[in-house]
């Protein structure tokens, strides 16, 4: 997603995770959420009640690897005119629900 943000702040990342979690709860799903800033200044994960620690770590690893490889399943890249700001990965439910949760998280940036 293209945005006009200069950097991903911790406050923005938390709002993104909150939005994704709220959407997942509305849909009755349990997901793991990871956001990693491209400059490694922020690593943020959130796991819902029934998400195992293994999945939560896997989601974070995929987010970090996505920044290195510039590709990943369920990864949403966040960038501005100057380049990549970070990546958001959500997993734990089916593809449609994961996408809806990611869109809810990205809507926070669109409103900023």
Residue, then its C-alpha position, 0 to 999 in steps of 0.5 A: x500500500x502506498x502512503x504519505x507517511x514518512x515512517x511507521x511510528x509505534x503508535x501507528x503500528x499499534x493502531x494497525x494491530x488493534x484494527x486487525x484484531x477488532x476485524x478478526x474478532x468481528x469475523x470470529x477468527x483467531x489470527x497472528x499479526x506482525x508488523x516490521x518496519x523496514x529500518x528495523x526500528x519497530x518489530x510488533x506482534x500480536x496474537x489472539x487467544x487461540x493462536x499458538x506461540x509457534x504460529x506467532x513466531x512464524x508470522x514474525x519470521x515471515x514478516x522479517x523475511x518478506x523485507x529481505x526477499x520482497x515477497x511473502x504469502x499474506x504480506x502487505x508492503x507499506x511504502x511511500x515515495x522514498x521506498x519501503x516503510x515496512x511489512x504487515x503479515x496476518x495469518x491464522x485464518x483462511x485467506x479471505x479473513x486474513x485479507x480482510x484483517x489486513x485491509x482493516x489494519x491498512x485502513x488506519x494508514x489510509x486515514x492518517 
